[in-house]
Amino acid sequence: MSLQARSSGVEVSRVLVVDDDPTSRLTLKTLLQAGGYNVDSAASAAEAVDKLDKKEYSLVISDLQMESPEAGLKVLAHARMMDYKPATALVTTYQNSPRSQNHKSKLLISSEDLPNLLGKVADLIGRRTARRVERELRLAGA
């Protein structure tokens, strides 16, 4: 957590980055940490599921293809079943691959779009927060 966040009492959003490629995982983690997020990472779907079961995340970003062609979709499906309902997104570094074209609407970021990463992450976390507030208001009968 940054000194500014600690001293101001602001809760920093926690993000889980899931990617079997160490370079991609480290790049995403470093960019997100520079943007002020707490970031955990996982190198496999199994490791990600374990982390999802132990901590609460505001956002889960997963590579699509890891140990199996759709391991990333399995990670995001597990994340969506969590009571805390994190925002979810796929990431790919494979440009113009048939798989990435099939899942284009679900992609958070592709390799040529790194400059926009922090804005997209903030947008996803903001929408998640709005959904949680709406749900709580509905449950409270407001």
Helices and strands as residue ranges (DSSP letters): H 3-8, E 14-18, H 22-34, E 38-42, H 45-54, E 59-63, H 71-81, E 87-91, H 98-102, G 104-106, E 107-109, G 111-116, H 117-139
